[in-house]
Amino acid sequence: MTKLGLETMIAALKDRCKKSMDSHACMMASSTGDSPATCSVPSFLSICSDQFISLTALIAYVAQATGRSEYRVERDLSNHFCIPNPKCLPAHLYDKAVRFMVEQVPQNNC
């Protein structure tokens, strides 16, 4: 992928994320399965919107580089950090999440 193509993809992802930020609640199914439960991370300790957008762009890039679906890459990240979705990532784990995502990129794509 060319630099221009990557920049275009990131810009499109940022636009898509900004539109869906309000609708992307930090929710997951409770252990009983009856009603949703909010994530255990208070909103003031979660990543900010810019970090969420960057993480979403990384998810898309890793998916493109590895040939996996964005959903699968997002689930791998969520499972690794034991969170329901990337929006619930604690702010203090943001750098570790970025490193985790970068490590997913095959060496020949760097």
N, C-alpha and C positions, 0 to 999 in steps of 0.2 A: 504494500500500500504506500502510496506517495505521501509526502508531507502535507500537500494540499488536501488530499483525500482524507487524511487523518484529521486535519483541522476542521474540515467540513463536517465530518462525522461527529466530532466533539461539539461543534457549535449546534448541530441538530439535536444532539442528546441534551445539551444544556437547555435549549428551548423546550424540549419535551419534558424535562424534569421540572422546570419552573412552572409549567402548566399543571403538572400533576402533584406538586408538593403538598397542596392543601388536601388533596384527596388521598394521599399516601399516608394513611394513619399507621401508627405504631401499634398494630394489633396482632394478636395470634389467638389460636383456639386454646381455650382453657383445658385443663387436664380432663375435665368431665365431657368436653365436647359440646356442652349445651350453649354456652355464651362466650363471646370473645373476652379476653383479658388483656389489659394494656401491658406493655413491656415493663420490666422492673426498673428500667433506667429512667430517672426523672428527666423531663425535657431539658432542663438547664444543664444537665451533664451529658446530653447526647451531642452528636456532631452537629455542626451548623449547616445551613443550606448549601453554602459553597463547598464544604467538605463532602456533603452528600452528592452533589453534582459531580465532583471530581471522582468520587468512588464509583458512581454510576458510569461515568465515561471509561474508567479503568475496567469495569466489568464488561462493557461492550467491546473494548479493545482485546481483552483476554479471550472473550468468546470468539471474536473474529480470528485471532491469532492461533487459537487451538482447535477451531472448528466445532466447538461445543455451543450449546444454546446459552443465551444470556441468563435464562432462568436457572440452568444447571450451575453456571459459574456463581450466580448470586446465592444459590442454595449452599454451595460449597463454602463460600465466605461466611454465610450465616451459621452453618453447622460448625465451622472452625472456631468461631467466637461465641457460640451458644447464644445467639440472638435470633429473634423471629424474622427480622429483615434488616438490611443495612441502615435504615433510618434510625434504628434503635441502638446502633453502635455507640458505646460510651466514648466520649471525646478523648479520653486518655489512651484509647486503643486505636485511634485513627492512624498513627504512623505505622503501627504493627500491621494494620489491615492493608495499608498501601504496600508494605513490604511483601505481605502474603500474596497480594495480587500480582506484583511484579515477578515474584518467583514462579508464578504459573505460566509465564510467557516462555515459549521454547527458546533456547539459546540462539538458534539460527535466525530468529526474528528480531533480535536486539539491534 
